[in-house]
Amino acid sequence: MDRDKHGARGRAPWHLWLVGPLGLAWNGFAANDYLQTQLGNVDYIASMTEGMNIDPAAALAFFQSMPAWADALWALGVWASVLGSVLLLMRSRHAVTAFIVSLAGLAGSTLYQQTMEMPEWLAGQPHLLMSLVIWAALLAQFAYAWMMRRRGLLR
């Protein structure tokens, strides 16, 4: 099979140009969420909790009181997924590694969320459903990158 000047086989399939930007948008939203929380943007928290009967200042204080290791895992999960999306668009085989690192961060974050004492105002929210959606999206991105690498479409 012919290889291009970068060593990858063939042209990028059309679905890469669908999956890549969608993944980057999804992961970019997560990165923005992380940044806004770290920067203490109460207005952003208010916009995200609108209609949920949650005090934005209390929510922000809760997220900013996370232990450093849990915050680091959150950051790792978010930023590695953004990097994975960028590397996928660049057709780099390292996208797979970035998504594996992101999965490790997500696993640690999920463990923290499942073992921490849940504040009363958060207990009734659909955080478990959102966690499952995040897991499904990240596993799908990892599987896609792995398949593209296995097919020789990532260099």
C-alpha positions in Angstrom: 0.0 0.0 0.0 1.3 3.5 -0.9 2.4 5.7 1.9 2.2 9.5 2.0 5.3 11.7 2.7 4.7 11.3 6.5 4.6 7.5 6.4 0.9 7.2 6.9 -1.1 5.0 4.5 -3.5 6.8 2.2 -5.6 9.9 2.7 -7.5 10.6 5.9 -11.0 9.1 5.7 -13.9 11.5 5.7 -15.0 10.4 9.1 -11.8 11.7 10.7 -12.9 15.2 9.7 -16.2 14.6 11.4 -15.0 12.8 14.6 -11.9 15.0 15.1 -13.6 18.4 15.3 -16.6 17.0 17.2 -14.2 15.5 19.8 -12.2 18.8 20.0 -15.4 20.8 20.6 -16.6 18.3 23.3 -13.2 18.3 25.0 -12.9 22.1 24.5 -16.1 22.5 26.5 -14.6 20.4 29.3 -11.4 22.5 29.2 -13.4 25.7 29.4 -15.4 24.3 32.3 -12.2 23.4 34.1 -10.6 26.9 33.4 -13.7 28.8 34.5 -13.8 26.9 37.8 -10.1 27.4 38.4 -10.4 31.1 37.7 -13.3 31.4 40.1 -15.9 32.6 37.5 -19.1 32.7 39.6 -21.1 34.0 36.6 -20.0 31.0 34.5 -21.0 28.6 37.4 -24.4 30.5 37.6 -25.0 29.9 33.9 -24.2 26.2 34.2 -26.4 25.7 37.3 -29.3 27.9 36.1 -32.7 26.3 37.1 -31.0 23.7 39.3 -31.6 25.5 42.7 -27.9 25.6 43.4 -26.0 28.6 44.9 -23.2 29.3 42.3 -20.9 30.6 45.0 -21.4 27.5 47.1 -20.8 25.3 44.0 -17.6 27.2 43.1 -16.4 26.9 46.7 -17.1 23.2 46.7 -15.1 22.6 43.5 -12.3 24.8 44.6 -12.0 22.9 47.9 -11.2 19.6 46.1 -7.9 18.0 47.3 -4.9 18.8 45.1 -4.7 15.2 43.9 -8.3 15.2 42.7 -7.9 18.5 41.0 -4.7 17.3 39.3 -6.6 14.2 38.0 -9.4 16.4 36.7 -6.8 18.6 34.9 -5.0 15.5 33.5 -8.3 14.1 32.2 -9.4 17.3 30.6 -6.1 18.5 29.0 -5.0 15.1 27.8 -8.4 14.7 26.0 -7.9 18.1 24.3 -4.4 17.0 23.3 -5.7 13.7 22.0 -8.3 15.5 19.8 -5.6 17.8 18.4 -3.2 14.9 17.8 -6.0 13.0 16.1 -6.6 15.9 13.7 -2.8 15.9 13.1 -3.0 12.2 12.3 -0.5 11.4 15.0 -0.4 8.0 16.6 0.2 9.7 19.9 -3.5 10.5 20.0 -4.0 7.0 21.4 -1.6 7.7 24.3 -3.2 11.0 25.1 -6.6 9.4 25.3 -5.2 6.7 27.6 -3.8 9.4 29.9 -7.1 11.1 29.8 -8.9 7.9 30.7 -6.6 7.5 33.7 -7.4 11.1 34.8 -11.1 10.4 34.4 -10.9 7.2 36.4 -9.2 9.0 39.3 -11.8 11.8 39.1 -14.6 9.3 39.0 -13.2 7.5 42.0 -13.0 10.7 44.0 -16.6 11.7 43.0 -17.9 8.3 44.1 -16.1 8.2 47.4 -16.4 11.9 48.5 -19.0 13.1 50.9 -21.6 14.6 48.5 -23.0 18.0 49.5 -26.8 18.0 50.0 -27.4 20.4 47.1 -25.4 18.1 44.7 -26.9 14.8 45.8 -30.1 15.3 43.8 -28.5 16.4 40.6 -27.9 14.2 37.5 -24.2 14.0 38.0 -24.1 10.2 37.6 -25.8 10.4 34.2 -23.3 13.1 33.1 -20.4 11.0 34.3 -21.6 8.1 32.2 -21.9 10.4 29.1 -18.4 11.6 29.7 -17.1 8.0 30.0 -18.9 7.0 26.8 -17.6 9.9 24.8 -14.0 9.4 26.0 -14.0 5.7 25.4 -15.5 6.3 21.9 -12.7 8.8 21.1 -10.0 6.4 22.4 -11.5 3.5 20.4 -11.6 5.6 17.3 -8.0 6.7 17.6 -6.9 3.2 18.3 -8.7 1.9 15.2 -7.2 4.7 13.1 -3.7 3.9 14.4 -4.3 0.1 13.8 -5.3 0.8 10.2 -2.1 2.8 9.7 -3.9 6.1 9.2 -2.0 7.8 12.1 1.7 8.3 11.8 
